[in-house]
Amino acid sequence: MENTPEKKGWWRWGFNRWLVLLFMIGSGVAASYYAPVRPHVQLPAENVSHYPLFGNVYLTNTMIAVLIADVLLIWMAFSFYRATKGGKSLIPKGFSGAVEGFLEVIYNLTEGTAGKWTRFIFPWFATITLLVLVINWTELIPGVDSIGIIHEAEGHGQAIQDLGWATTLIAEEPAHGEHGYGLIPFVRVTSTDLNFTLALALIAVFMVQFIGIKAQGGAYFKKFWFTETMFTKPMLGVIDFGVGLLELVSEFSKVLSFAFRLFGNIFAGSVLLFVIGTLVPVFAQSMFLMLEFFVGMIQAVVFGLLTMTFMAQATQGHGDHEEAHA
């Protein structure tokens, strides 16, 4: 039989289609024989070592995740450096070109907002955005949150079953008085650890205050404690003083806003993937991975963009009463 281009194309497309269908059926059959484990969701990061690193500090699964993200960022930096080393290529291609395009976009955003302070603000904007982006996307790596150490658990454990070639957990509660078992993953997305998001929020807000003082000097504190018109224009003076106190409260609220926005969105995404993975066959979970891909990207850009905007605003004087102090 003659192998026409039409038949060849149909076979290639049809083979991929049947392969996907076979994978879906296989996932459903496997899930019917070995029911997925109902995950135990908790806020604190789990220790993956029995011995402390120093003092009472243990190695946690979120620490491992941030180390992986750091390695990936260093690899990105070296890849970009090698692509442009020696002036061999003025226009990076492939992955390096994508990184350059992304950095160019956020540099233009910074330049349009911060003006002459762009060279100071941009490195913070780019670093925070890339770090949070890579950390959020570690959630999409197979094995994250699902491969780890089986341990005894009380109150929320699962029964355990021996398959001969491997030991796995099944979705059955242990009998009364028996110990159940849980899973401590080796790697857990760092953004689901409130310690990380809070620390990053404190760094961002601290740098906002730093650049405000660098740009305006002591005049920067007038926006928090403005009393110049308290006696000359009593009514307006009281309003200005009250606005200053609100500005002070808003600086503290930025820390909470930064920390809980990132933590809440990524933690909710992780729980969503857990739940979907226990309710339907494994293949269906992949449809939600694309959603988490965009959520992770949006949250990284929002965190970095708000940091850049607040830093740019801090360089501006308080009404007509401040003078720039370069």
Residue pairs with C-beta under 8 A, 6 or more apart in sequence:
23 283
24 281
24 283
27 281
27 282
27 283
27 284
28 281
30 281
30 282
31 280
31 281
31 282
34 168
34 170
35 170
35 171
35 172
36 171
36 277
36 278
36 279
36 282
37 158
37 169
37 170
37 171
37 183
37 278
38 158
38 171
38 278
39 183
39 274
39 275
39 277
39 278
40 153
40 156
40 157
40 182
40 183
41 271
41 274
43 194
43 267
44 193
45 60
45 61
45 62
45 63
45 188
45 193
45 195
46 60
46 61
46 184
46 185
46 188
47 58
47 59
47 60
47 184
48 58
48 59
48 60
48 61
48 64
48 148
48 149
48 184
48 186
49 58
49 59
51 58
52 58
53 59
60 188
60 193
61 148
61 184
61 185
61 186
61 187
61 188
62 188
62 189
62 190
62 192
62 193
62 195
62 196
63 190
64 186
64 187
65 135
65 138
65 144
65 187
65 188
65 189
65 190
66 135
66 190
66 196
68 138
68 187
69 131
69 134
69 135
69 138
69 190
72 134
73 130
73 131
73 134
76 95
76 99
76 130
79 95
79 96
79 99
80 92
80 96
80 99
80 100
83 89
83 92
83 93
83 94
83 96
84 90
84 92
84 96
91 97
92 99
92 100
103 126
106 122
106 125
106 126
106 129
106 304
106 308
107 118
107 122
107 126
109 125
109 305
109 308
110 118
110 121
110 122
110 125
110 308
110 312
111 118
111 122
113 308
113 309
113 312
114 121
114 122
114 308
114 311
114 312
114 315
115 312
117 211
117 215
117 311
117 312
117 315
120 211
120 214
121 211
121 308
121 311
121 312
122 308
124 204
124 207
124 307
124 308
124 311
125 304
125 305
125 307
125 308
126 304
128 200
128 204
128 303
128 304
128 307
129 300
129 301
129 303
129 304
129 305
130 300
132 191
132 200
132 262
132 299
132 300
132 303
132 304
133 296
133 297
133 300
133 301
135 189
135 190
135 191
135 196
136 189
136 191
136 266
136 295
136 296
136 297
136 299
136 300
137 293
137 296
137 297
138 144
138 187
138 189
138 190
139 145
139 189
139 266
139 269
139 270
139 273
139 292
139 296
140 289
140 292
140 293
140 296
141 187
143 186
143 187
144 185
144 187
144 188
144 189
145 185
145 187
145 188
145 189
145 270
145 273
145 274
146 183
146 185
147 185
147 186
147 187
148 183
148 184
148 185
148 186
149 183
149 184
149 186
150 160
150 167
150 169
150 181
150 182
150 183
151 181
151 182
151 183
151 184
152 179
152 180
152 181
152 182
153 179
153 180
153 181
153 182
154 179
154 180
155 180
156 180
156 182
157 173
157 174
157 179
157 180
157 181
157 182
158 169
158 170
158 171
158 172
158 173
158 174
158 180
158 181
158 182
159 169
159 170
159 172
159 173
159 174
159 180
159 181
160 167
160 168
160 169
160 170
160 181
161 167
161 168
161 169
161 170
169 181
169 183
171 278
173 180
174 180
174 181
189 266
189 270
190 196
191 197
191 262
191 263
191 266
191 267
191 299
192 263
192 266
192 267
192 270
193 263
194 259
194 260
194 263
197 258
197 259
197 260
197 262
197 263
198 255
198 259
200 258
200 259
200 262
200 303
201 254
201 255
201 256
201 257
201 258
201 259
201 262
202 255
204 254
204 258
204 303
204 307
204 310
205 251
205 254
205 255
205 258
205 310
207 307
207 311
208 251
208 254
208 307
208 310
208 311
208 314
209 220
209 251
209 314
211 311
211 314
211 315
212 220
212 314
212 315
213 220
215 314
215 315
215 324
215 325
215 326
216 315
216 317
216 322
216 323
216 324
216 325
217 325
219 317
219 318
219 321
219 322
219 323
219 325
220 314
220 322
222 228
222 244
222 318
222 321
222 322
223 244
223 247
223 318
224 244
224 245
224 247
224 248
224 251
225 241
225 244
226 240
226 241
226 243
226 244
226 318
226 321
227 237
227 240
227 241
228 237
228 240
228 321
229 236
229 237
229 240
230 237
230 238
230 240
230 241
231 237
254 310
258 303
258 306
258 307
261 299
261 302
261 303
262 299
262 303
265 295
265 299
266 295
266 296
266 299
269 291
269 292
269 295
269 296
272 288
272 292
273 285
273 288
273 289
273 292
276 284
276 285
276 288
277 285
315 324
317 323
317 324
